[in-house]
Every structure is written in C-alpha cells, then in structure tokens.
Amino acid sequence: MFSVIVNYLIRLRYSDNKVGWVSTAFEVNECVVTTNGRHRSAAYFGEEIKHAYETGRWGGFSSPTSCASAPGHRGQEKVIVPPGADGLTLCRFHDGELIKHLDRATAKQLAAAASALPTRPNDFQCDGPTGGPEIRMIFHYPIGPPAEALLWSGRCGVENLYVEAGASPQLLELLAELP
C-alpha cells in the first residue's frame, strides 16, 4: 500500500552526557529501518516516535497487557527471548485478541525454554502452507522495550525479527499446560 513516510532523526543524550543519534520513520506499512549509523534494526518504532513528536513526551512502549506488536529487546539478534523477562502476554496472531497475561515465574520459564533453542538467522520463509503464526508472545522487561516472538503452526517453530528456531517439545508442553 502506498503511504507517506515521515522521517525522524532523534538525538539521545545519556546520563553520562554522551550523545547518540537514531534515524527512523513513521510509515503505515511499517517497512522502515531504524539505525544509529552502525547498527540496523527491522524493529518498527514509528508509532512511538510519531506520538512523542506530536505530544512532546516519550510515552514508552505497549503496556504489559497490550497485544500490539513489540519492537524487540536487546539480545534478540542472538536468542529468541533475551534473559530478564518479568511478564508475558500471549495473543492470537491473526486477530490480536488477548489470550492471557502471565506472571513473572511463567514468563521466565517460557523465556528460558525459548532461549535454549538453537537458532539460525531468520530467513522469513515461513509464510507458506503452515498457516502462519498462531501465537504472539510478548515478553516484558523491567527496563527497555518488550521482546516479541511468534509461535508458528507446523514446521516453522518460533521466530523473532532476527532469528528462528524449531519449537521444542518442552516449549510446546509448557504452553499447553498454561492455566
């Protein structure tokens, strides 16, 4: 779909007074790259940046019970779910309906099972006959944005924006045992 792209160049000042710059955009199809000039990310921050620009305030990322797509958390380029998650929201992928919000202990258990999986770079080839992703798992952290992982039906397993892995029987059992 054709859309207008609004580019943003963001100046970040850290507590030690060092400055960093990030370039991103708002685009209705979410097909933009976010970069600091050295590292590129496919994570989409357009909605959050647009809102911050329009209001003059940083609103943060989605709430722990939101089924909105998550931008990703540091470390997801190596593992499905980085350590430190303290909450988990499960949503149906196709309609975004909330399945349930889970506590810290369950989030840590599922994050550990997902992170133990051997990963490979995500080749985005699971859009075929598997029926697509079934569950959006949004892991929340005390600091930083949430991490999103998609659990697919069939052969595709689990993935984030950077890496993918086969779903282990342990991960599937943990999900099946949820209250």
N, C-alpha and C positions, 0 to 999 in steps of 0.2 A: 504494500500500500504506500502511495506517495504521501510524504509528510514534510512539514517544515522542521528543520533542525536548528536548535538554539544551542550554540557552543558556549561553554563556560571555561574560564581559566581561573583557578582557585588558588589563592595564596594561603598557605598554612603556616602559622607561627607556633612553634613548640615551646614547652615550658623552659627550655634552655635558651630561648630566643633565636634558635636556628629557624630558617625559613625553607619551606619546600613548596613546589608548585605542582598542581594536578590539572590536567586537561580532560574534560568530559563533555557530554552534551545531553540535552533532552531531545528525544526522538520517539514518536509514537510506536514504532516497531521495535524499539529497544536494541537497535543494531548499531551500537557505537562502541568505541574502545575508550577505556579510561587509562590514562598513562601519566607517569611522572617524568617521562623522558627516558628513563632507564628500564622500567618495567611496564608491561602492558597487561591489561586485565579485560576480560569479556564481561565482568560483573557490571550490571547496569545501576547507576546511581542517579539517573536523570530526574526521576520524580522528586527525590530528596533534595537535590541541588536546586531544582526549579522552585520548590516550596521555600527553601532557605533564602533564595534570592528575592522572591516576591514578598516574604514576610520580614526579612532582616534577621531571622533567628534560625538556628540549626535545630531541627525537630527530631533528629535521630532516625533510627530505623524502625521497622514494624514492631508492634507490640508483641509480647510473648504469645498471645492468643490469635494473632493475625495469620491468615493463610496467604498473605502477599508474598510474592517471590522475594527471596533473600539475596543480598548482593554477594555474599561469600565472606569467609573469615580467613585471616592469615593462617597459612599452613595447608589450605585446601589444594594447593598445587602439588602436594605430595601424598596426602591421605584423604580419604573420603570425608572424614569428620575430624578436625583437629581436637586435641585434648582440651579439657576445661569447660565443656558444656554443662550448664546447670539447669536446663529446661528443654523441653522438646514439644513441638506442636506437630501433630500429624493431620494432614489434609488430603482429601481426594484430589488427584491431579486435574482431572478433566473439568470439574465444576467448581473447584476451590472450596468445597464445603469442609468445614472443620470436622474432623473425626474425634480428636481429643487432645487435651493438653496434659503432658506427663510431668511427673516430679523429677527432682534432681537425680535421685538414685537410678531411676529408669533411664533417664537421658544419658547418664554416664555409662550404664550397662550397654545400651544400644550404640552409643558413640564408640565404645571400646570394640564391640563386635564389628562395626563397620570399618573402623580404622585398622583392624588387624588383617583385613583383606589385602592380598597382593594387588597392586594397581598397575595400570598402564595408561598412557596418555589417552584422553577421551577423543575418539575419532568421530563421534556424533553419527554413528551408523545404526543406531537402534530405533530409527523411525519407521521401520518396516512392518512385517507381518506379526510382530509380537503384540500389537495392540497399544503400544505406547506405555508411558509411565503410569503406574497405578496410584502411588502414594508419594506425596511431597513431605519429606521430613525436614523440619526447620528447627535446628539446634540453636538454642540461645545461650549467650555468654554474659558474665557479669560486666565485662568491658569489651567493646567492639561490636561489629555487626553480626547478625546471625549467619550460620552456615546452612546451606540447603543441600540436600541430597535427594535424588529421585530414585525410587524403587520401581523397577520395570517388571512387567509380567514376562514370562517366557525366558529366553536365553540371555537377555541383556543384563540382568543383575541390578547393580546400583551405580550411580554416577553423580558427579558434580560438574561444574563448568570446566574442570581441568583434567580429572582422572576418572577412570571407570574400573569396575571390578565385578566378578561374578558374585552373586548373592550366595553366601554360605548357608548351609542348613542351620547353623547356630543363629544367624541373624533372622532367618525366616521363622524359626521356632520362637525366638524372643518376641517378634511382632505378633505371632499367632497367639501367644499366651497373655497378651495385654488384657487387662480387665475391661 
